């Protein structure tokens, strides 16, 4: 597939790295020559220096025969204009744009259509990060929570703790201990190394365990792997920017929410737009302010400003002063591995969240969802199976008979409204949604081929 990526920042660079390793023809466009050289030195890609929204730049990038254009520059307007030009001049089949402004998102149905600005897919990082943090708040103790099949199933990552009923036992023990709840352990990461789980695999303390289940069964399964955390009640958000405001608005009906914002005019705006959220004027790293707001009684401290260093320092201070859990927004990928799992409980990477949303539309085949896990090392896909026994390599087969690529496991099948956990005897049907976990992304092409439909189906 020939793909043009506009913007060589964190998202554009990470996306190029993901796609270049999968035999795609990638061209990255940016006005920063130094950044382009850095990418070209380590990736097998083409680069074009220039303004992404100029027709001449798109022409030099080969837009005339591109299959897809992904506009992820720092400017919403540049991204939108580039998609417009790609449609008008080159009739590019698929156009994806990152759009940050809430004003544009609010009117997206009117703005982003063929009669206005022809963008096929809108990616809003703020919206994606907000949903991510909200799910983590709703699942106390989870390191990652992903929705599939419109929320019918969830994949959850937790750290197995001493004292959990399953720790020290084989995975097969889970079914004996919970006969009325069906689940599957999709993968285990032990000291950063992946383990493909078998029935006799023993779960150890500190394992990072990914499991999948029907959404209503998630809390029951979590309680087997760790002492179940009490539900959160009090949430303190550092930073009243787009993400902080969106998060407060989405959870203020269920939780006691406070926001600390350093700029008074922003505080006034937050107060007028939020209902029950308490807005505080000040600095989230102000020890006296945190004491005054009873930080020791706070269930979750979310640092969501645009400044990585400020987020990290405020989170470390809040944790030291007694906050039960801290979640920290970190844009620099190099910082994520340094801080997560220490004082900071969960490091949230907007880049990885955004990459997952982009991969959904880049992957070949009918992909309903794609998520990048563990900073891009692993991936989980929701793939829709099509065809029949003659035209498909999976439809009509029991799961035990499907020749899966190395390191790939099927966690669950969603069939209409029902979640079927992936047991060997389950037979795949046309239109089933299969949730697959890949611990090694180099086999992604083999997975895509596995789900291709033969001509006999048509």
TATAGI-V224138 format. One record per run of one state. SS is the DSSP state (H for helix, E for strand, C for the rest). FROM is the first residue (numbers start at 1). LEN is the number of residues. Records with the same first field share a line. If there is no record, write none. Layout:
SS: FROM-LEN, FROM-LEN
//
This chain:
C: 1-1, 7-3, 21-4, 31-2, 43-3, 50-5, 61-2, 66-2, 72-4, 91-3, 99-3, 107-1, 112-9, 124-1, 139-3, 149-4, 160-10, 171-2, 178-5, 191-2, 196-6, 203-5, 226-8, 239-3, 252-4, 262-2, 274-4, 282-5, 293-2, 298-2, 304-4, 321-4, 330-3, 341-3, 345-1, 349-1, 363-4, 374-4, 385-13, 402-6, 416-2, 422-5, 428-5, 439-2, 451-4, 458-1
E: 2-5, 25-6, 46-4, 68-4, 94-5, 121-3, 142-7, 153-7, 170-1, 183-8, 193-3, 202-1, 208-7, 234-5, 256-6, 278-4, 300-4, 325-5, 340-1, 344-1, 346-3, 367-7, 378-7, 398-1, 408-8, 418-4, 427-1, 433-6
H: 10-11, 33-10, 55-6, 63-3, 76-15, 102-5, 108-4, 125-14, 173-5, 215-11, 242-10, 264-10, 287-6, 295-3, 308-13, 333-7, 350-13, 399-3, 441-10, 455-3
//
